[in-house]
Amino acid sequence: MYAGEPVTQLEHALQTAHSAELAGADAALVTAALLHDLGHLLNDQGETPTARGIDDVHQYAALPFLRPLFDDEVLEAIRLHVDAKRYLCATEPAYLGELSAASIQSLGLQGGPMSPAEVARFAAEPFAEAAVRLRRWDDLAKRTDLTTPDFAHYRPMIEAVLKR
């Protein structure tokens, strides 16, 4: 299960990728959406670290495994998707109220809403816009009533953005 949410990690990944695809995202961003939380599965902090007050820094955990396979257009959206949540909390007052209880809990562990200086640094990142788009799809991907394509559906997109 995706800790604190009503869906599994796989359902969450597929829902995020599905939203990206429906929004017309390119293959790199759809791939990032599919893989954005892979670090939760690779962390070495045991089950449900957030519930135990630990930030598993999942946005970084998968990067060493993915770096040989993908370029920055995939990796940077993954790396920045947690910062995108912090950014949106700082720049859109209503955004915090839209987060799930689990996302609010992890937000506190991840540093809370960004300071003005952090907002400026994030906004200057080359892949900030992609990360914000990914973040919004991430937030929507916790539904128990959504049917999505299976993982195999995304294989051509993944293969299209693999390093050659």
C-alpha positions in Angstrom: 0.0 0.0 0.0 0.9 3.6 -0.4 1.2 4.5 3.3 -1.6 6.7 4.5 -3.4 6.6 1.2 -6.2 4.3 -0.1 -4.2 3.0 -3.1 -1.2 0.8 -3.6 2.1 2.2 -4.8 1.5 0.7 -8.3 -2.0 2.2 -8.5 -0.6 5.6 -7.5 2.1 5.4 -10.1 -0.3 4.3 -12.9 -2.8 7.0 -11.9 -0.1 9.7 -12.0 1.1 8.6 -15.4 -2.4 8.4 -16.7 -3.1 11.9 -15.6 0.1 13.1 -17.3 -0.8 11.3 -20.5 -4.4 12.7 -20.5 -2.9 16.2 -20.1 -0.8 15.7 -23.2 2.6 15.5 -21.4 5.5 14.2 -23.5 7.0 10.7 -23.0 9.7 12.0 -20.6 7.2 13.6 -18.3 4.8 10.6 -18.4 7.8 8.4 -17.6 8.7 10.7 -14.7 5.1 10.6 -13.5 5.2 6.8 -13.6 8.5 6.5 -11.7 8.3 9.6 -9.4 7.7 7.6 -6.1 10.0 4.6 -6.9 12.3 5.9 -4.1 9.6 4.9 -1.5 10.2 1.3 -2.6 14.0 1.6 -2.5 14.4 3.4 0.8 16.3 1.5 3.5 14.3 2.9 6.4 11.8 0.1 6.8 8.0 0.2 6.4 6.1 3.6 6.6 9.0 5.9 7.6 6.7 9.0 7.4 4.3 7.4 10.0 7.4 7.1 12.3 8.4 10.8 11.8 11.2 10.1 9.2 11.5 11.8 5.8 12.6 9.0 3.5 13.9 11.5 0.9 12.4 9.3 -1.7 12.8 11.9 -4.4 16.6 11.2 -4.3 16.6 7.5 -3.5 15.7 6.3 -7.0 18.1 8.6 -8.9 21.2 6.4 -8.7 19.2 3.6 -10.2 17.5 5.7 -12.9 20.5 7.9 -13.9 22.1 5.3 -16.2 18.7 4.9 -18.0 17.3 8.4 -18.4 18.3 12.0 -19.0 17.5 15.0 -16.9 14.1 15.6 -18.5 12.9 12.5 -16.6 15.2 12.7 -13.5 14.8 16.3 -12.6 11.0 16.2 -12.5 11.4 13.2 -10.1 14.0 15.0 -8.0 12.0 18.2 -7.8 8.5 16.8 -7.2 8.7 17.1 -3.4 10.1 20.7 -3.7 7.2 21.4 -6.0 4.7 20.5 -3.2 6.6 22.9 -0.8 6.6 25.5 -3.5 2.9 25.2 -4.2 2.1 25.4 -0.4 4.1 28.7 -0.3 2.7 30.3 -3.5 -0.9 29.1 -3.6 -2.7 29.5 -0.3 -5.5 27.1 -1.2 -3.2 24.3 -2.2 -2.4 23.2 1.3 -6.1 22.5 2.0 -6.2 20.2 -1.0 -3.5 17.9 0.3 -4.3 14.5 1.8 -3.5 13.9 5.5 -0.5 11.8 4.6 0.8 14.6 2.2 0.4 17.1 5.0 2.3 14.9 7.4 5.1 14.4 4.9 5.2 18.1 4.1 6.2 18.8 7.7 9.0 16.3 7.5 10.1 17.7 4.2 10.6 21.2 5.5 7.1 22.7 5.2 6.2 25.5 2.8 9.2 27.2 1.1 10.6 30.5 2.3 10.6 33.3 -0.2 14.3 32.6 -1.0 13.5 28.9 -1.5 10.6 29.9 -3.8 12.9 32.0 -5.9 15.6 29.2 -6.1 13.0 26.6 -7.1 11.3 28.8 -9.7 14.7 29.3 -11.3 15.3 25.5 -11.7 15.2 24.5 -15.4 12.6 21.7 -14.7 10.5 23.5 -12.1 7.5 23.8 -14.4 7.6 20.0 -15.2 7.9 19.2 -11.4 4.9 21.4 -10.6 2.8 19.6 -13.3 4.0 16.2 -12.0 3.1 17.3 -8.4 -0.5 18.2 -9.4 -0.9 14.8 -11.0 0.6 13.1 -8.0 -1.9 14.8 -5.7 -4.8 13.5 -7.8 -3.5 9.9 -8.0 -5.1 8.5 -4.8 -8.5 7.4 -6.1 -10.0 4.0 -5.5 -12.5 4.4 -8.4 -10.1 5.0 -11.3 -9.3 2.5 -14.0 -6.0 3.1 -15.7 -3.9 1.4 -18.4 -1.5 -1.2 -17.0 2.3 -0.8 -16.7 2.8 -2.4 -20.2 0.9 0.5 -21.8 3.7 2.9 -20.8 6.5 0.7 -22.1 6.8 2.4 -25.5 7.0 5.8 -23.8 9.6 4.6 -21.4 11.6 3.1 -24.3 11.3 6.3 -26.3 13.2 8.2 -23.5 15.8 5.6 -22.5 19.4 6.7 -23.0 20.7 5.0 -26.1 
